[in-house]
């Protein structure tokens, strides 16, 4: 999970339009993925898929909740396709 988040975080830092563009906007509008357990922790959100969890801001948590179940290869393909 950490590697997936770091890949997504690095990609969105290098290309902010990935998170703020069509994909990020679409995922954010959908709300949290229904397969992910969500709980509020102070001002952030804890999202868990099986035993893997992350604590992120609401926007990052919402978007990343849809990417958690993807394999690293799938995530890299999504990023590469959007970066073109």
C-alpha positions as CSV (number, residue, x, y, z in Angstrom):
1,X,0.0,0.0,0.0
2,X,2.8,2.4,0.9
3,X,4.4,1.9,-2.5
4,X,1.1,2.5,-4.3
5,X,0.6,5.7,-2.4
6,X,4.1,6.9,-3.0
7,X,3.7,6.2,-6.7
8,X,0.5,8.2,-6.8
9,X,1.8,11.0,-4.6
10,X,5.0,11.4,-6.7
11,X,3.0,11.4,-9.9
12,X,0.6,14.0,-8.7
13,X,3.4,16.1,-7.3
14,X,5.1,16.0,-10.7
15,X,1.9,16.5,-12.6
16,X,-0.7,18.2,-10.4
17,X,-3.2,17.9,-13.2
18,X,-3.5,14.1,-12.5
19,X,-5.3,14.7,-9.2
20,X,-7.0,18.0,-10.2
21,X,-7.8,16.9,-13.7
22,X,-10.6,14.7,-15.1
23,X,-9.6,11.5,-13.3
24,X,-9.1,13.1,-9.8
25,X,-12.3,15.1,-10.2
26,X,-14.3,12.1,-11.3
27,X,-13.0,10.0,-8.4
28,X,-13.6,12.7,-5.9
29,X,-17.2,13.2,-7.1
30,X,-17.9,9.5,-6.5
31,X,-17.1,9.8,-2.8
32,X,-15.2,7.0,-1.0
33,X,-15.0,3.6,-2.8
34,X,-17.6,1.4,-1.2
35,X,-15.1,-1.4,-0.7
36,X,-13.0,0.7,1.6
37,X,-13.6,1.2,5.4
38,X,-13.5,4.9,6.2
39,X,-13.3,6.6,9.6
40,X,-12.6,10.1,10.6
41,X,-9.3,10.7,12.6
42,X,-9.1,14.3,13.9
43,X,-9.1,16.4,10.7
44,X,-8.2,13.6,8.4
45,X,-9.7,10.3,7.2
46,X,-8.4,6.7,7.8
47,X,-9.1,4.5,4.8
48,X,-8.6,0.7,5.0
49,X,-8.8,-2.0,2.4
50,X,-8.4,-5.3,4.2
51,X,-5.4,-4.8,6.5
52,X,-3.9,-1.9,4.6
53,X,-4.6,1.6,5.8
54,X,-3.7,5.2,5.1
55,X,-4.6,8.4,6.9
56,X,-5.0,11.3,4.5
57,X,-6.9,14.5,3.9
58,X,-10.4,14.1,2.8
59,X,-9.7,14.8,-0.9
60,X,-6.6,12.6,-1.0
61,X,-8.4,9.9,0.9
62,X,-11.4,10.0,-1.4
63,X,-9.3,9.8,-4.6
64,X,-6.9,7.2,-3.2
65,X,-9.7,5.0,-1.9
66,X,-10.5,4.2,-5.6
67,X,-6.8,3.3,-6.3
68,X,-6.0,1.1,-3.3
69,X,-7.3,-2.1,-4.9
70,X,-5.3,-1.5,-8.1
71,X,-2.1,-3.4,-8.6
72,X,1.1,-1.3,-8.9
73,X,1.2,-2.2,-12.6
74,X,-2.4,-1.0,-13.1
75,X,-1.6,2.2,-11.2
76,X,1.5,2.9,-13.3
77,X,-0.5,2.3,-16.5
78,X,-3.2,4.7,-15.4
79,X,-0.6,7.4,-14.7
80,X,1.3,6.8,-17.9
81,X,-2.0,7.0,-20.0
82,X,-3.0,10.2,-18.3
83,X,0.5,11.7,-18.6
84,X,0.4,11.5,-22.4
